[in-house]
Every structure is written in C-alpha cells, then in structure tokens.
C-alpha cells in the first residue's frame, strides 16, 4: 500500500523516485510494483491509479486535468471539457 501511496503522489512516477521516498533500493520498489500488478491485474499506469482510488488512497478528481474550453470550428459552439 505504501508503494501505491507514493506512486499516486508523483506526476511521473519512476521506481527511483519512489524508492528514495520509501528509503528502499530501486529493485525493491520494482518488486513492490510487480507484486501489486500481479495481485491486482493492474498492468498500466492507469490501472495502478485505479487501484489506488479503489483502495481509498486518492480521489479521482485529484487526477483530472483542469477544465478546458473547446470551440468547434463549424458551429462556433464552445464546450467545457472536464
């Protein structure tokens, strides 16, 4: 669980960054990631974030980008994408 907590805090998580924060070797951090992946089936970065949210370690809103206004050229309509 500690690995997932650190993983979701990082904008671009790497085993070296997480290992430093957890005060373990990078190979140990990689083992944690591998074990979580194997047990949960989370094979991608998105899968890891979904597992963290499912375990209550973060909220979906924390991972969403800021809303962006998009204007459609043909109609001129503006839509706010969240």
Secondary structure, 3 states (H helix, E strand, C coil): CHHHHHHHHCCCCCHHHHHHHHCCCHHHHHHHHHHHHHHHCCCCHHHHHHHHHHCCCCCHHHHCCCCEEEECCCCCCEEEEC
